[in-house]
């Protein structure tokens, strides 16, 4: 069964995150940055890093975000640094496939920009 066909599942996730403005902000950044570490999310949201890490972990438990396990991230996957490759010294986080579908639907509904 494809996730694209399961509208009810995506709608359920949208209802979970719809009222959480900080969660929506993190999801929007995750979509733009592709893979980045928590400190970057903290700088861009102007929130303490502990709060950002807690929100990312919450979104990971929901299956919307995931930790990027690779040792080197290519430029096309990480847009915040102008280098061809970036070695990973921190934990990098990005959207899971389900997260991509949820963010796409949130954009369609104009809940996030």
C-alpha positions, 0 to 999 in steps of 0.5 A: 500500500502506497502512502500517496494513496492513504489520504486518511493517514496523511490527514491524521498527521496533519491534524496532529501538527496543525495546531503546533506553530513551532512544529510547523516552523521546524517542518518548514525549515526541514523541507528547505534545508533537507538535512541539517543539525539542531543548532541550525534549526535553533538559530533560524527559529530563535529558540533554545537548542534544547527546545528544538531538540525536544521538538525534533525528537517528538516529530521523529517519534511521530515518524515525520522526521528522521536522523540522517545517518550518512558520514558525508552530506552532498551539497544538493542534500544540504543547502545551508553551506556553500560546499560540495560536501560537508562532513557530519560531526553532529546529528543531522535531521531531515524529513522522512518520506511520510514527513515529505508527504505531510509537508506537501499536503500542508503546503497545498492547504496553505497551512505552511508556506 
